[in-house]
Amino acid sequence: MSSPNHQKWRKTLHDIIYEADTPLGKLFDVVLLILILLSVILVMMESVSSFDAKYHEYLYVGEWVITIFFTVEYIARIITVKQPKKYIFSFYGIIDFLSTIPLYLSLLFAGSSYLLTVRALRLLRVFRILKVTRYIGEANKLKKALNHSRPKILVFLFAVLIMSVIFGTLMYLIEGEESGFKSIPASIYWCIVTLTTVGFGDIAPVTPLGQFIAAIIMIMGYGIIAVPTGIVSAEYSKSDEYVHVNSQQCPNCHASKHRDDAKFCHKCGEELNPEF
């Protein structure tokens, strides 16, 4: 049986690591964000041969320092929850493990024949950037807006696809194979590229009528880009009406998204801030 002091220590550490509503919790999150981004930058710079050849030792030492910090963080996350398996096998738990273990594996595979394998394993460190999203308060708000916008966006995309098929077929009939519109699928490809204002230039209409239709498609493209943006923006503004939830996580089942006035976990019923 754990002593009250031990339980209080675990509770304090849990609040620092998992919560963002306290000064220490916010400081921990900021430090963690900086190290995550710094680690991703190190991985990117390591892939630049000229830079890696000049500063390889610094990159290697920096990566080890960050990896050790993330190892301590990973262990701390496990020991501060009542059900460690729930964290270990959760999405972020797996991401935390995958982003930490490759550098240690590189110590085991030191032979030259394993160099490429170790390289591939070390690339898993870029998964750390996925951890950034858990510390951005607006991420949940944006996710909710995207979920509510999904039916409207799907209908919109279906309408764009129909337009692409119609205009693509029309351009195939007008321009023909001599202008690069060799088939209806190729013409639909051109229409999608033009409608999205990408315009690779590999296929281009040459007849006056074809150019006129292409101009209409390009103008429509600018309007089409604004439609999904407006849909998501409208849903995003509505999200202010939703019940506000905080970053507090249950020490028992690791559930999050609790109301500000919640005293018990909405999933397992555990007390969120027990007194010791």
C-alpha positions as CSV (number, residue, x, y, z in Angstrom):
1,M,0.0,0.0,0.0
2,S,1.4,3.4,-1.0
3,S,2.0,6.0,1.6
4,P,0.0,9.3,1.5
5,N,3.2,11.2,0.6
6,H,3.9,8.8,-2.3
7,Q,0.3,9.2,-3.6
8,K,0.6,13.0,-3.2
9,W,3.8,13.0,-5.2
10,R,2.3,10.9,-8.0
11,K,-0.7,13.3,-8.1
12,T,1.5,16.3,-8.3
13,L,3.6,14.8,-11.1
14,H,0.4,13.7,-12.9
15,D,-1.0,17.2,-12.8
16,I,2.3,18.6,-14.2
17,I,2.5,16.1,-17.1
18,Y,-1.2,15.6,-18.0
19,E,-2.8,19.0,-17.1
20,A,-2.3,22.4,-18.7
21,D,-4.3,24.4,-16.2
22,T,-1.5,25.0,-13.7
23,P,1.6,27.1,-14.1
24,L,3.9,24.1,-13.9
25,G,1.7,22.2,-16.3
26,K,1.9,25.0,-18.8
27,L,5.6,25.3,-18.4
28,F,6.0,21.6,-19.0
29,D,3.9,21.7,-22.1
30,V,5.9,24.7,-23.5
31,V,9.2,22.9,-22.9
32,L,7.8,19.7,-24.4
33,L,6.6,21.6,-27.5
34,I,10.1,23.2,-28.0
35,L,11.9,19.9,-27.7
36,I,9.4,18.2,-30.0
37,L,10.0,20.8,-32.7
38,L,13.7,20.9,-32.1
39,S,13.9,17.1,-32.5
40,V,12.0,17.3,-35.8
41,I,14.4,20.0,-37.0
42,L,17.4,17.8,-36.0
43,V,15.9,14.9,-38.0
44,M,15.4,17.2,-41.0
45,M,18.9,18.7,-40.8
46,E,20.4,15.2,-40.4
47,S,19.0,14.3,-43.9
48,V,21.0,17.2,-45.5
49,S,24.3,15.4,-46.4
50,S,26.4,18.5,-46.4
51,F,25.1,19.8,-43.1
52,D,25.3,16.4,-41.4
53,A,28.9,15.9,-42.5
54,K,29.8,19.2,-40.9
55,Y,27.8,19.0,-37.7
56,H,27.1,15.3,-37.2
57,E,28.5,15.2,-33.7
58,Y,26.4,18.1,-32.5
59,L,23.3,16.6,-34.1
60,Y,24.0,13.2,-32.6
61,V,24.5,14.6,-29.1
62,G,21.5,16.8,-29.4
63,E,19.3,13.9,-30.4
64,W,20.5,11.8,-27.5
65,V,19.8,14.6,-25.0
66,I,16.2,15.0,-26.4
67,T,15.8,11.2,-26.5
68,I,16.8,10.8,-22.8
69,F,14.3,13.6,-21.9
70,F,11.5,11.8,-23.8
71,T,12.4,8.5,-22.2
72,V,12.1,10.0,-18.7
73,E,8.8,11.6,-19.8
74,Y,7.5,8.3,-21.1
75,I,8.3,6.5,-17.9
76,A,6.8,9.3,-15.8
77,R,3.6,9.1,-17.8
78,I,3.4,5.4,-17.0
79,I,4.0,5.6,-13.3
80,T,1.6,8.5,-12.6
81,V,-1.5,6.7,-13.9
82,K,-3.4,4.0,-12.1
83,Q,-3.8,1.8,-15.2
84,P,-0.5,2.1,-17.1
85,K,-1.7,-0.3,-19.8
86,K,-4.4,2.1,-20.9
87,Y,-1.7,4.7,-21.7
88,I,0.9,2.3,-23.1
89,F,-1.5,0.9,-25.7
90,S,-3.3,4.2,-26.4
91,F,-2.6,6.1,-29.6
92,Y,-0.3,8.6,-28.0
93,G,1.3,6.0,-25.8
94,I,2.3,4.0,-28.9
95,I,3.5,7.2,-30.7
96,D,5.6,8.2,-27.6
97,F,7.2,4.7,-27.6
98,L,7.9,4.7,-31.4
99,S,9.4,8.1,-31.3
100,T,11.8,7.2,-28.5
101,I,12.9,3.6,-29.1
102,P,14.7,4.0,-32.5
103,L,17.8,5.7,-31.2
104,Y,18.3,2.9,-28.6
105,L,17.8,0.3,-31.3
106,S,20.6,2.0,-33.3
107,L,23.0,0.9,-30.5
108,L,22.1,-2.8,-31.1
109,F,22.4,-2.6,-34.9
110,A,25.9,-1.3,-35.2
111,G,27.0,-3.3,-38.2
112,S,27.3,-1.6,-41.6
113,S,24.9,-4.1,-43.2
114,Y,22.2,-2.8,-40.8
115,L,22.9,0.8,-41.5
116,L,19.9,1.3,-43.8
117,T,17.6,-0.5,-41.4
118,V,18.7,1.7,-38.5
119,R,18.2,4.8,-40.7
120,A,14.6,3.7,-41.4
121,L,14.0,3.0,-37.7
122,R,15.4,6.4,-36.7
123,L,13.0,8.1,-39.1
124,L,10.2,7.1,-36.8
125,R,11.4,9.9,-34.6
126,V,9.4,12.3,-36.7
127,F,6.3,10.8,-35.1
128,R,7.0,13.2,-32.2
129,I,5.4,16.0,-34.1
130,L,2.1,14.2,-33.7
131,K,2.4,14.9,-30.0
132,V,2.2,18.6,-30.7
133,T,-1.6,18.4,-31.4
134,R,-2.4,17.3,-27.9
135,Y,-1.1,20.6,-26.5
136,I,-3.1,22.9,-28.8
137,G,-6.3,23.8,-27.2
138,E,-8.0,24.8,-30.4
139,A,-7.3,21.4,-32.0
140,N,-10.4,19.8,-30.5
141,K,-12.5,22.8,-31.6
142,L,-11.3,22.5,-35.2
143,K,-11.8,18.7,-35.2
144,K,-15.4,19.1,-34.0
145,A,-16.0,21.7,-36.8
146,L,-14.6,19.4,-39.4
147,N,-16.7,16.5,-38.2
148,H,-19.9,18.7,-38.4
149,S,-18.8,19.9,-41.9
150,R,-18.2,16.4,-43.3
151,P,-21.7,15.9,-45.0
152,K,-21.6,19.3,-46.6
153,I,-18.1,18.9,-47.8
154,L,-18.8,15.4,-49.2
155,V,-21.8,16.8,-51.2
156,F,-19.6,19.6,-52.4
157,L,-16.8,17.3,-53.5
158,F,-19.4,15.1,-55.3
159,A,-20.7,18.1,-57.2
160,V,-17.1,19.1,-58.2
161,L,-16.5,15.6,-59.4
162,I,-19.7,15.7,-61.6
163,M,-18.6,19.1,-63.0
164,S,-15.1,17.7,-63.8
165,V,-16.7,14.8,-65.7
166,I,-19.0,17.0,-67.7
167,F,-16.4,19.7,-68.6
168,G,-13.7,17.0,-69.2
169,T,-16.0,15.2,-71.6
170,L,-16.9,18.5,-73.3
171,M,-13.2,19.4,-73.7
172,Y,-12.5,16.0,-75.2
173,L,-15.1,16.6,-77.8
174,I,-14.0,20.1,-78.6
175,E,-10.2,19.8,-78.5
176,G,-9.6,16.1,-79.5
177,E,-6.4,14.1,-79.3
178,E,-4.3,16.5,-81.4
179,S,-4.5,19.0,-78.6
180,G,-3.4,16.5,-75.9
181,F,-6.9,15.5,-74.8
182,K,-6.3,11.9,-75.7
183,S,-9.1,10.4,-73.7
184,I,-12.0,11.4,-71.5
185,P,-10.0,10.4,-68.3
186,A,-7.1,12.5,-69.5
187,S,-9.5,15.4,-70.1
188,I,-11.1,15.0,-66.6
189,Y,-7.6,15.1,-65.2
190,W,-7.0,18.4,-67.0
191,C,-10.3,19.7,-65.7
192,I,-9.5,18.9,-62.1
193,V,-6.0,20.4,-62.4
194,T,-7.5,23.6,-63.9
195,L,-10.4,23.8,-61.5
196,T,-8.1,23.6,-58.5
197,T,-5.9,26.4,-60.1
198,V,-2.8,24.1,-60.1
199,G,-2.3,24.2,-63.9
200,F,0.6,22.0,-64.7
201,G,0.5,23.1,-68.3
202,D,1.1,19.6,-69.7
203,I,-2.3,19.8,-71.5
204,A,-3.7,23.0,-72.9
205,P,-6.6,23.9,-75.2
206,V,-5.8,25.5,-78.5
207,T,-9.2,26.2,-80.0
208,P,-11.0,29.5,-79.2
209,L,-14.0,27.6,-77.8
210,G,-11.8,25.4,-75.7
211,Q,-9.9,28.4,-74.3
212,F,-13.2,30.1,-73.5
213,I,-14.4,27.1,-71.5
214,A,-11.0,26.8,-69.8
215,A,-11.3,30.4,-68.7
216,I,-14.7,29.7,-67.2
217,I,-13.3,26.7,-65.4
218,M,-10.4,28.8,-64.0
219,I,-12.7,31.5,-62.8
220,M,-15.0,28.9,-61.2
221,G,-12.0,27.4,-59.5
222,Y,-11.4,30.5,-57.4
223,G,-15.0,30.4,-56.2
224,I,-14.9,26.6,-55.5
225,I,-11.8,27.0,-53.2
226,A,-13.8,29.4,-51.0
227,V,-16.7,27.0,-50.5
228,P,-15.2,24.4,-48.2
229,T,-13.4,27.2,-46.3
230,G,-16.7,28.9,-45.7
231,I,-18.4,25.7,-44.6
232,V,-15.7,24.9,-42.0
233,S,-15.5,28.5,-40.9
234,A,-19.3,28.5,-40.2
235,E,-19.1,25.4,-38.1
236,Y,-16.0,26.6,-36.4
237,S,-17.8,29.8,-35.3
238,K,-20.7,27.7,-34.0
239,S,-18.3,25.7,-31.8
240,D,-18.2,28.6,-29.4
241,E,-21.7,27.5,-28.3
242,Y,-20.4,24.0,-27.3
243,V,-19.8,23.1,-23.6
244,H,-16.3,24.1,-22.8
245,V,-14.0,21.3,-21.8
246,N,-10.5,21.4,-20.4
247,S,-7.3,19.4,-20.7
248,Q,-7.7,17.5,-17.4
249,Q,-7.2,13.8,-17.7
250,C,-8.5,11.1,-15.4
251,P,-5.7,9.6,-13.3
252,N,-7.5,6.2,-13.4
253,C,-8.7,5.6,-17.0
254,H,-6.8,8.4,-18.7
255,A,-9.9,9.8,-20.3
256,S,-9.9,13.5,-21.2
257,K,-12.3,16.3,-22.4
258,H,-13.9,16.9,-19.0
259,R,-16.2,19.9,-18.3
260,D,-14.7,22.7,-16.4
261,D,-17.1,22.1,-13.5
262,A,-16.6,18.3,-13.5
263,K,-15.6,16.7,-10.2
264,F,-15.7,13.1,-11.5
265,C,-14.6,11.3,-14.7
266,H,-17.3,11.1,-17.3
267,K,-16.0,7.6,-18.3
268,C,-15.2,5.7,-15.1
269,G,-16.5,7.9,-12.3
270,E,-13.2,8.4,-10.6
271,E,-12.7,11.6,-8.6
272,L,-10.6,14.0,-10.7
273,N,-9.0,15.9,-7.9
274,P,-8.9,13.6,-4.9
275,E,-7.6,15.1,-1.6
276,F,-4.7,13.4,0.2
